[in-house]
Amino acid sequence: MSSTSIEYQGVKFTGGKLFLILSLIGAIIGGGWTGYKFYDDYLTMKAQVLNYTSPDLSKYDEQIAVLKSELDMILDEITLVADVAKDLKNDMKTDLRSMGNDIRHITEIVNDVEDRQKEDTREIFDELKLIEDNLNLNIDKAMNNPLSGMSAKSK
């Protein structure tokens, strides 16, 4: 069996040790390369961050301010309309209550006038009855008067 070995400055390396050393050297070089790439990406990103300029959003700010003022005006108008509607509702309630009181008062007046009219009608009929009775009595007296020359039978 022949074994491969390398001797360097008096140190002898066999196949297994040589494979281990080459693997270790490859890992160190790969790690260094990865570190370099991370550092390079960091520097690139740092330059981009330092060179970053924020976009001009002043037009949007102005539009938002205009919309906000318009919205405030609309809300004020809505509040005004709501207040007017509330006042109108309250005025209508007051007017309806007043009309209800007026209607009750007018109804009382009409009922009172009707009662008086009925009473006056009864009094007129009673007076007419008295006048009629009195007239019948006078007619009977005139007819039964011997000087008149007429005769009537009494009822």
C-alpha positions in Angstrom: 0.0 0.0 0.0 1.4 3.2 -1.0 0.5 6.2 0.9 0.7 9.6 -0.5 2.4 12.1 1.7 3.8 15.5 1.3 6.6 17.0 3.4 6.9 20.7 3.9 9.6 22.2 6.2 10.0 19.0 8.0 6.3 18.3 8.5 4.9 15.3 6.8 1.3 15.4 5.6 -0.6 12.3 4.7 -3.7 12.0 2.5 -6.3 12.5 5.3 -4.5 15.4 6.8 -3.9 16.9 3.4 -7.6 16.7 2.6 -8.5 18.3 5.9 -6.1 21.1 5.4 -7.4 21.8 1.9 -11.0 21.7 3.1 -10.1 24.1 5.9 -8.3 26.5 3.5 -11.3 26.4 1.2 -13.7 27.2 4.1 -11.5 30.1 5.2 -11.3 31.5 1.7 -15.1 31.1 1.2 -15.8 32.8 4.5 -13.5 35.7 3.6 -15.3 36.0 0.2 -18.7 36.0 1.8 -17.5 38.7 4.4 -16.1 40.8 1.6 -19.5 40.6 -0.4 -21.5 41.5 2.7 -19.2 44.5 3.4 -19.3 45.6 -0.2 -23.2 45.4 -0.2 -23.1 47.4 3.1 -21.0 50.1 1.5 -23.2 50.2 -1.6 -26.4 50.5 0.6 -24.7 53.1 2.8 -23.9 55.2 -0.3 -27.5 54.9 -1.5 -28.9 55.9 1.9 -26.6 58.9 2.0 -27.5 60.0 -1.5 -31.3 59.4 -0.9 -33.4 62.5 -1.5 -37.0 62.4 -0.3 -39.6 63.1 -3.0 -41.4 66.4 -3.1 -44.8 65.8 -1.5 -45.8 69.4 -1.2 -48.5 69.1 -3.9 -50.1 66.3 -1.9 -49.9 68.3 1.3 -51.6 71.3 -0.5 -54.3 69.0 -1.9 -54.9 67.5 1.5 -55.1 70.9 3.1 -57.7 72.0 0.4 -59.7 68.8 0.9 -59.6 69.3 4.7 -60.8 72.9 4.4 -63.6 71.8 2.0 -64.6 69.0 4.3 -64.7 71.4 7.3 -66.9 73.7 5.3 -69.2 70.8 4.3 -69.4 69.7 8.0 -70.2 73.3 9.0 -73.0 73.4 6.4 -74.4 70.1 7.6 -74.3 71.3 11.2 -76.1 74.5 10.1 -78.8 72.5 8.2 -79.2 70.2 11.1 -79.7 73.1 13.5 -82.2 74.8 11.2 -84.1 71.5 10.8 -84.1 71.1 14.6 -85.4 74.7 15.1 -88.1 74.2 12.4 -89.1 71.0 14.1 -89.4 72.7 17.5 -91.2 75.7 15.9 -93.7 73.3 14.3 -94.2 71.5 17.6 -94.9 74.8 19.3 -97.3 75.9 16.4 -99.1 72.6 16.6 -99.6 72.9 20.3 -100.8 76.4 19.9 -103.1 75.4 17.1 -104.4 72.5 19.3 -105.1 75.0 22.1 -106.8 77.4 19.5 -108.9 74.6 18.1 -110.0 73.6 21.6 -110.9 77.3 22.4 -112.7 77.7 19.1 -114.6 74.4 19.7 -115.6 75.7 23.2 -116.8 79.0 21.6 -118.8 77.1 18.9 -120.3 74.8 21.4 -121.3 77.8 23.6 -122.8 79.6 20.6 -124.7 76.5 19.6 -126.0 76.2 23.2 -127.1 79.8 23.2 -128.7 79.5 19.8 -130.7 76.4 21.0 -131.7 78.3 24.1 -132.7 81.4 22.1 -134.7 79.2 19.7 -136.5 77.6 22.6 -137.3 81.0 24.1 -138.5 82.3 20.7 -140.8 79.2 20.3 -142.0 79.7 23.8 -142.8 83.3 23.1 -144.4 82.5 19.8 -146.6 79.9 21.7 -147.6 82.6 24.2 -148.3 85.1 21.4 -150.4 82.4 19.6 -152.3 81.5 22.7 -152.9 85.2 23.5 -154.0 85.8 19.9 -156.4 82.8 20.0 -157.8 84.1 23.3 -158.3 87.6 21.8 -159.9 86.1 18.7 -162.3 84.0 20.9 -163.1 87.1 22.9 -163.8 89.1 19.8 -165.9 86.4 18.3 -167.9 85.8 21.5 -168.5 89.5 22.0 -172.2 90.1 21.6 -171.6 93.4 20.0 -169.6 91.9 17.1 -172.4 89.9 15.8 -170.3 86.7 15.3 -170.2 83.6 17.3 -167.4 81.1 17.6 -167.2 77.9 19.4 -164.5 77.5 22.0 -162.3 74.7 21.9 
